[in-house]
Amino acid sequence: MKSFEELAREQTNRENVLLSKLMGEAGMEELVDFEAELGERQNEILFKITTEIDDTKDALNQVEQLTQRLKKHLERLKKLHQTLSK
């Protein structure tokens, strides 16, 4: 998965190329449509990033919970081992 910086850089490059083409070929109406499309694409990217952030936070919380459960289990096993070793 690409980093946010890579996605932003690619987005900027695409916008620059398209804007250069449009400046030479398009009228004002087409530029307005293009700007609206860019806004939509930006919103889509922001939504995807927000979703990825939320998913990552959820996964991290799950890992932390699992870590705690494993630590408790390990402590129980150590106590059981110690008790049986006497």
N, C-alpha and C positions, 0 to 999 in steps of 0.2 A: 504494500500500500504506500502511496506517495505521501510525503510529508506536506504539511500545510504550506510551507515555503515553496515547495516545488509546484504545488497546485496553483498558488497565487502567481508565481512566475510564468507558468504556462498560460494562465488566464490572461495576464497582462500582454504577453507576446501575441496571443491570438487576437486580442482586442486591438493592438497596435497594427497588426497586419490588415485586419478587416477595416479598421478606421482609415488606413492609408488608401485602400482600394475604394472605399466609399467616398472619400473626399474627392477623388478624381471622377467618379461615375455617378454618384447619387445626388438626388435633390434633397431638400430639407425634410420632406415627408419620410423618405427612406432613412435618413439619419435619425429621426425621431423614433421610428420603428426599431432601428438597430439599437438605440439607447435603451428602449423598453425591454428588448430581448436581453441585453446585457444585464439589466437590473434583475430580470427573472432568473437568469443563469447565476448571478451572484447570490440571490436568495436560495436557490437550489443548493449551491455549494455550502452556504452558511448552514442550511438545514442538515446537510450530510455531515458537516463537521460537528454540529451540536449533537447529532445522533451518535456519532463516533465517540465523542466525549462522554456522553451518558453511558454508552455501552462499556467503555473502558472503566469508568467509575464503578459500575455494577460488577464487572469482572474482578476488579481489585477488591471490592468488598467481599465477594465470594471467596477469593483467595485468602484474605485475612481471616475470615470465619473458619475456613478449612485449616489454616495454620493453627488457630487456637484449639480446634478440636483435636488435631494431631498432637499438639503439645500436651493436652490433658491425657490423651490416650498413652502417650509415651511415659508420662509420670506414673500412671496407674500400672503400666507394665514394669517399670523400675521398682515400684513398691512391692508388687507381686513377686518379682525376682528376688528382691532383698528378703522378703518374708520366707520364701521357699528355700533360700540359701542358708538360713540359720540352722 
